[in-house]
């Protein structure tokens, strides 16, 4: 099991940009079609921007047309948890990083098979690890 990460508000603010802080720590949402990973096609692992936990594999990413990066499955159940979200006068399921408690987005039951799920995730909550760069290869 991955150890949980706890930081003070001051530490989070020093580490994260304004939008990253608003999304991860205050449960904000970036505007549709504005996130850097919405149209991303590179292969790799999507990690939590707050703590680096592995969240989603690029192989499960698909274009949902929603304006946010969408995935049909998580990479590691131990790193992602969900909880009921009754804000905005509607019932949704919030997706949270289980390691640092960062808000990632929401999950819906209108995704493709094999899971039928759509993890609708804010780009500001993610980093893409796409392997070694050309500078790292000798």
C-alpha positions in Angstrom: 0.0 0.0 0.0 1.3 3.4 -0.9 1.9 5.7 2.1 -0.6 8.6 2.4 0.8 12.1 1.9 -0.3 14.9 4.1 0.8 18.5 3.7 -0.2 21.9 5.1 -2.1 24.4 3.1 1.1 26.5 2.8 3.0 23.5 1.4 0.3 22.7 -1.2 0.2 26.4 -2.3 4.0 26.5 -2.6 4.0 23.3 -4.8 1.0 23.8 -7.0 0.0 26.5 -9.5 -3.2 28.5 -8.9 -5.3 26.3 -11.1 -3.7 23.1 -9.8 -4.4 24.2 -6.2 -8.0 25.2 -7.0 -8.7 21.8 -8.6 -6.8 19.4 -6.3 -7.3 21.1 -3.0 -10.6 23.1 -3.4 -12.5 20.7 -5.7 -12.5 23.2 -8.6 -13.0 22.4 -12.3 -11.1 23.7 -15.2 -13.2 25.0 -18.2 -14.1 22.3 -20.8 -11.7 22.0 -23.7 -9.0 24.1 -22.0 -6.9 21.4 -20.2 -3.5 20.4 -21.6 -4.4 16.7 -21.7 -7.8 16.8 -23.3 -6.4 16.1 -26.8 -3.2 14.3 -25.6 -2.3 11.2 -27.7 1.1 10.3 -26.3 1.4 6.9 -24.5 2.4 6.8 -20.8 1.0 6.9 -17.3 -1.1 9.7 -15.9 0.1 10.6 -12.4 -1.4 12.7 -9.7 0.0 16.3 -10.0 -0.1 16.6 -6.2 1.8 13.5 -5.2 2.9 11.5 -8.3 0.7 8.5 -7.6 0.0 6.4 -10.8 -3.7 6.9 -11.7 -4.5 6.1 -15.3 -2.8 4.4 -18.3 -3.0 6.1 -21.7 -4.4 2.9 -23.2 -7.6 3.6 -21.3 -7.9 7.2 -22.4 -10.5 8.0 -25.0 -12.2 11.0 -26.6 -15.6 11.3 -24.7 -16.4 14.7 -26.3 -16.9 16.1 -22.8 -13.9 18.5 -22.9 -11.9 16.8 -20.2 -9.5 13.9 -20.4 -11.6 10.7 -20.0 -10.5 7.2 -19.1 -12.6 4.0 -18.8 -10.5 2.5 -16.0 -8.0 3.3 -13.3 -4.5 2.0 -13.3 -4.3 1.0 -9.7 -7.4 0.7 -7.4 -5.2 1.4 -4.4 -4.4 5.0 -5.7 -8.0 6.1 -6.6 -11.1 6.3 -4.5 -14.6 7.7 -5.0 -17.2 9.3 -2.8 -20.7 10.7 -3.3 -20.8 14.4 -4.3 -24.1 16.2 -3.7 -22.9 19.7 -4.6 -24.4 21.6 -7.4 -27.8 20.1 -6.5 -27.1 16.9 -8.4 -25.8 13.5 -7.4 -22.3 12.7 -8.8 -19.4 10.5 -7.8 -16.2 12.4 -7.1 -12.8 10.8 -8.0 -10.1 11.4 -5.4 -6.4 10.5 -5.2 -6.2 8.0 -2.4 -2.6 9.0 -1.6 -3.0 12.8 -1.1 -6.8 13.3 -1.1 -6.5 15.5 -4.2 -9.8 16.1 -6.1 -9.3 14.7 -9.6 -12.8 14.9 -11.2 -15.9 12.7 -11.4 -16.8 9.3 -12.7 -20.0 8.6 -14.7 -21.6 5.4 -16.0 -21.8 6.4 -19.6 -18.4 5.2 -20.8 -17.2 2.5 -23.2 -16.8 -1.1 -22.6 -15.2 -3.1 -20.9 -16.1 -1.0 -17.8 -18.9 1.3 -19.0 -17.3 4.0 -16.9 -16.1 7.5 -17.8 -13.6 9.0 -15.5 -13.8 12.7 -16.4 -10.6 14.1 -15.0 -9.1 17.7 -14.8 -5.8 18.1 -16.7 -4.7 20.3 -13.8 -4.8 17.3 -11.5 -2.5 15.2 -13.8 1.1 14.8 -15.0 1.9 12.5 -18.0 4.9 10.3 -17.6 5.6 9.4 -21.2 8.9 7.6 -20.6 12.4 8.8 -21.1 12.9 11.9 -23.3 15.3 11.9 -26.2 17.8 13.7 -24.0 17.8 10.7 -21.6 18.6 8.2 -24.4 22.3 7.8 -25.3 
